[in-house]
């Protein structure tokens, strides 16, 4: 359907499906509907075979799943974010809806005082994996240090905090005067003591 899945052995396949469903996105909603429609039609096939002694082909079940998905999405989706993957998927399902372009968000870099460095970090969680990274710049915008890594958690806030933690550790080799910048409000609140997060393996220094 254009969702970019790789077929794995059953345990890994279900793990990948459940992990994908944990996100809040159109892609995750599509996967949830695929699972529900598949289980529903397989159960109907089971009942027909047990109680009516009727055999149903795998092709018939697959077509029924696609039909169920198409009817559901055509009813509930009024507009969707525009992307190549969404266009391919909707075309294959025969879904007609309004595709909405994402509005650009203006942003600018705030330079630090001459005696300081600015740390801008970020964490990411996607279907392809999780990771974090950061970059140090001086008041002229010159890059002094950059780093990247991965962490086992599938929480965006945890990845974001891990990025800051690693940045503060590696940044001590340059200076103790670091201004931390993050695009995640909750991460900023945690650093300022205005929010809390229970973490078992992550410790962010003051």
Secondary structure as GFF3:
##gff-version 3
##sequence-region A 1 206
A	DSSP	alpha_helix	10	21	.	.	.	ID=ss1
A	DSSP	alpha_helix	26	51	.	.	.	ID=ss2
A	DSSP	alpha_helix	58	76	.	.	.	ID=ss3
A	DSSP	beta_strand	79	81	.	.	.	ID=ss4
A	DSSP	alpha_helix	84	93	.	.	.	ID=ss5
A	DSSP	beta_strand	98	100	.	.	.	ID=ss6
A	DSSP	beta_strand	117	126	.	.	.	ID=ss7
A	DSSP	beta_strand	129	137	.	.	.	ID=ss8
A	DSSP	beta_strand	143	149	.	.	.	ID=ss9
A	DSSP	alpha_helix	156	171	.	.	.	ID=ss10
A	DSSP	beta_strand	178	181	.	.	.	ID=ss11
A	DSSP	alpha_helix	185	191	.	.	.	ID=ss12
###
